[in-house]
Amino acid sequence: MLPRRPLAWLAWAFRGPPGPRGACAPGAAGAWGRRVGPRARRGCCTAPGTPEVQLTQERYPVRRLPFSTVSEQDLAAFERIVPGGVVTDPEALQAPNVDWLRTLRGCSKVLLRPRTSEEVSRILRHCHERNLAVNPQGGNTGMVGGSVPVFDEIILSTALMNRVLSFHSVSGILVCQAGCVLEELSRYVEEQDFIMPLDLGAKGSCHIGGNVATNAGGLRLLRYGSLRGTVLGLEAVLADGTVLDCLTSLRKDNTGYDLKQLFIGSEGTLGVITAVSILCPPKPRAVNVAFLGCPGFTEVLQTFSTCKGMLGEILSAFEFMDAECMQLVGCHLNLASPVQESPFYVLIETSGSNAGHDAEKLGSFLEHSLGSGLVTDGTMATDQRKVKETVTCTST
């Protein structure tokens, strides 16, 4: 998942005078003197005059299955189910028909915006009876085209299903609707001294339901594990409109089949996730970030092993990117690297409860890494306000 806004953490890590705004034109030289092609211009993909994305059915040899087409009677039925939530304006349908990378495009003529699980159930029941194809869609930030239709499927958006249903201030268990934006959930639980176990570059746009449906990893997986462990329960609506209520908030539940695991990573193929119960860890009191340069990928792996051994319980993230990624950072954000040019770069984040203890451990690790040649250069963020802005670009 990709962010729809500039990457905030780079502001502290890369310093230098801003370059010309036109530096990313096709064929222009990047900050490191290497020419950047048009495929690297992701930030310009929605600029006026951009060529229309080719239809998926024209790009790939796929055939439409024998589903029905949406009729006026169907639209009237949808309007009764979700009054004001039926979108048929061709201009408004352009964005939800196209994936984030602008490589795939469907031709859906109807987008539905329910607010409750009951409305989703009634929609799917009607579509099941009429043999209408449905494409669930969250924030549409995916990288593989799974959130957009291939043909004329009905787009079922969870954008209006954005309510927090409950939060337990002792256990840190959050129950919310699937359309809640990840960044808004992060702000909500941080006010209660907790954090979301998931963090992505696309957190300003992606929905928690989509995160669960795709089993998104993110940069906190190293510390808090995958969603298969932090999602305690969920509610989903099956294709025939049946509501499957597995929205338990019990951490230790050994009863029966763990049906929620079937939906985590299912990408909407088994049903539409409408609500999620998720375990949020306590907010760390001390966070440190280091940015390092490595001479090779072998050294990146050795640095990771050393990092796990020396930082142990306070290590929360370890991300790397290569020199070409750094060139794109310089080109698109007009920022200079704080470390000397290297083939690979590593971002390390620690989080714990004692700032002095964590800083000492991180300092010892950096001293060892520099002395052994695993790292050629490095810098640390000392301003906690800037550390708070940290997001990842390598995990996306």
N, C-alpha and C positions, 0 to 999 in steps of 0.2 A: 504494500500500500504506500501510495505516494502522497506527500503533503501537497496541499493546494496553496501554500503560502511559503515565503522564504524560510530557510532553516535557522531558527533562532540561536542555537548553540554556537554556530559559526561566528557570530558577532564578537564573542570574546576571544575565540581561538585564532582568528585571522584578522590581522591588522594591516593597515596600509591605505594610501590614498585611493579613492574610488577611480576606476577607469572609465572610459567612454561608455555610454549606455548602449551604443550600437556594436559593441565588441563581439556579440554573438550572432552576427549576421552569417548566413551560410558561407563557409569558406574563409571567414575572418580568423585571424590569429588569436588564440587564447592568451591568458596571462603568462603562460610558460612558453609561448612562441609556437605551439602546435596548432595546426589548423583544425577547426571544429566543423564537422559536417552538419547537415540539416537534421539528422536523426537525433542529435544531441539537444535540439532546441525545444525541449519539452515545455518550457515556460511560455513559448509562443504558439502553442498548438491551438489556441482558441482565438487567435488574433483575427481581426476583420480581414476578409479576403482569403482566408485559408481554404484550400480546395476541399470539396465535399468528400467525406470518407466513403470509400467503396462499400457497397452492401456486402454483408457476410455471405449471403447466398450466391453472390457473383464471384466472390473471392475464393470460396471453397466449394468443392463438389458435394453439397448437402441437399437433401430433398425434404420438402415439407411433408410431415405426416398427415394423415387424413383427419385433421381437426376441422371443426366448423369455423365459420367466420362470424364476427360480431355483427349483429343486426340491430335495427332500431329498437326492437323489443328488448334486446339485451341491454342496450344503453338505458332504456327506461327502467328496467329492473335494477340496474346498478345505481341509478339516481335515487331510487327508493331506499336502497340499502345504505348508501353513503351520500346523503344530500349535500351537494356542493363539492363532493370529492371525486367527481368524474371529469377528467381532462381529455378533451378531443382536439384542442387547438393544435394544428400542425407545427406552428412555431414553438409552442411550449413543449412539444414532444421531441424536438430535435435533440436536446441534451440527454434525456434518459434513454434515447435510442443508440447513443454512441458511448463506447467505453473510454476510460480516462486516457489511454494512449492514442486514441483516435485511429485505431486500426480495424475496428469492427463496428458495423452499423446494422441495426434491425429496422423494421418498418412498421412498428406497432402504431396503431391508430387510437389506442385507448390507454390511459393511465388512471389507476384507481388509488385513492388516498384514504384508507380507513383509519379510524382512531382507536378501535377496540378489537379484542379477539373475537367478539361476537360478530362484528362486521366482517372480519376476515373469514370467519366460518360461513357466513351467509353468501359471501362472494364465491368462495371455493365450491360450496354446495351447488350454486347456480351453474358455475362453469363445468362442474362434473356432470351435471344433468344434461347440459347443452354440448358437451364434448369440446369445450373451448380451452385452448392452451394458455397457461399462465406463467409469467416470468417474475419471481420475487426480486425486489431490488431495495437495497439499503442506501448507503452513501454513494454508491457507484464509483468507488475508488480502487476497485480491483485491477489486477494487472493481466488477467487471462481472459477477459471478456465474459466471464460467467454471470455478470450482473445485467447484461443487456440481451434483448431478444435476438433471435436469429432470423425469424420471419415476422409474422404479424401477431405474436403472442401478446396477451394483455399484460401490461406492466403493473404489478401490485407493489406499490411503494409503502414503506413503513415510516416515512418521514414524519407523519403526524402522530405516531405512536411513541411519544417522547416523554412520558411521565415517570417520575420516580415513585414507586409504589410504597416502599418502606426501606428504612435503614436502621439497623440495630447498633447503637453506639458502643456496646460492650463487645459483641462478637465481630463487628465489622462486616456483617452480611447485608448486602445491597440487593434489593429486588426492584427491577425496573422493566419498562416496556422495551421492546427490541429496537425501536427507532431512536433511542437516546444517543446523542453524539458523545463519543468517547471523551473528548476534552471537557465537555460540560459535566459529565459524570466525575471526571478527575477533580474538577474544581469543587463539586458538591461534597465529595468524600474528604477532600483535603480540609475543608472547613470543620470536619468532624475529627481531624487528626488521623486520617487514614489515606491510603493511596489506592488507585486501581492497580491490580496485578499485571495489567497489560498497558503498554505504551507504544505508540506507532507514530511514524512521521505524518500519517494521514489522520491523526486524532481529531483535527479540527473539522473533518468532514465525515469520517466513517461512523457507522452505527454499531452499537454493541451486538445487536442481533446478527449483523453481517460478520462481525469479528468471530462470533461463536460458530456461525454456519460455515466459515472458511477455516476455523481453527487457527486463527492468526497467532503468530509467535511474538514478534516485537522484541525490543531490547531488554525487557525485564525477565525474559524466559529463563535466563541463567540463574537468577536469584529466586524467582517465585514459581517456576515451572510453567507448563502449558495450561491452556484453558480446560483441558480434560481433567485437571486436578483442582482448579479454582472455581469452575462452574459447579455449583451444588445442585442446581435443578433448572428446569426450563418448562415453558409452555409452548406447544406447537399445534398448528392446525393441519390436519392431513388433507389429502387431495379431495376427499369426498365431503369435507366440512367438519369432520369429527375433531373435537378439541381434546388434545392429549395433555392432561394436567399433571406434570411431573415437577411442579414448581416448589419443591421442598427446600427448606432452609436449614436442614439438619446436616451438620458436618459429618457425623458418623451414622451412616444409614446403610445397614447391611441386609436390608429386606428385599427380596425378589430381584427381578432383572433391573439392571441399570440402563433404562431405556434412553436417558438423555445422551449417553455416549454415542448412540446411533445417529443423533442429529448434529453433534459437534463434528464439523468437517464435511457434512453431507451436502452443503452448498445448495440447499433448497430442493433437493431431489426427493426427499421423503416427506416434506411438509414445510410450512412457513413458521419459523420461530417468532413468537409474538411477545414473550417475556422471558427474563433471565434472572436467576438467583446466583449471585457471585460473591465469593469470599474476598474481602479487601484486607491487605496487611496493614499494620500500623505505620504511620508516616515516620520515616527515619529522621533523627534529630541532626545528623551530620552527613553532608554529601560532599564528596570531592571528585573532581574530574581531571584527568591527565590526557594529554595528546602527545603521541610519540611517533618518531620515524624509525622504520626498520629497514635494514639493507636487503632483505629477501623474505620470501614466503616461509622458508624454513625457520627463520628467526621469529616470524609472526607466531608460528605454532609453538616454538620453544618459549616465547614470551607468555603465551597463554598458559602453558603448563606451569611456568614459574609463578605467574600471577595467581593461579589457583592455589598453589602451594604456600605462597607467602601472604596472600591477602585473605584467603579462606572465607570466613563467614561474612566479611564486609564487602566482598566483591559482588556487585550488582549488575554490571554490564561490561562486555568486552566486544568491541566492534572494530572491523578493519576496512580499509579501502585502498585501492591502488593509485598509482600516479595519474592515470587517466581520469579517475573520479576527481582527484584534486584539481586537475586542469579545468574540469567542468565547473567546479566550485568557484575557481577564480574567474572564469568567464561569465557565469550567470549572476554571481553575487558581488563581483568586483572586490574580492577580499584576498589578502595576501596570507600565505602560510606562516605560522609563528615558529615553525621549525624548518631546518634546512631540507632542501629537496631530497626526497627518498623514494625508492621504488614502492614502498608500502607505508601505510600510516595506521596507527592503532588509537582508538579512543577507549579509555578505561574509566569506569565510574564505580565509586565505593559509596556505601551508605550504611550507617550504623547509629549508635546512640551516644558515642563519646568522640567529640571532634578531635581532641588531642591524641587519643589512642589511634584513631583512624589515620590522621595525618602522619603520625610517626611510622605506622606500618607501610603506608603508601610511599613515604620518603625512603624507607629502607629498601623497598622493592625497586624504586627508580634508581637508587644508587647501585644496587646489585646489577640491574639490567644494563646500565650504562657501562659499568666496569667490566662486564663479561662480553660486551660487544653485541648483545642482542638488540640493543637500541642505540642509534647514533645521535639522537637529539630528542628533547622532550620539553614540555611546559605543563604547568599546573594552573588551574583556575583557583584563585584565592578569594575572589569576590563571590559571596554566597548568593547574591542577587543574580549574578551571571550564571552561576552553576544551576540555579533554579530554571533557567531558560533552556537548559540542555535537552535537545531531542536528537534522534539519530537520523542520519541519511543512509548509512550503510545497511541497516536492516531492511530498508525498503528498496 
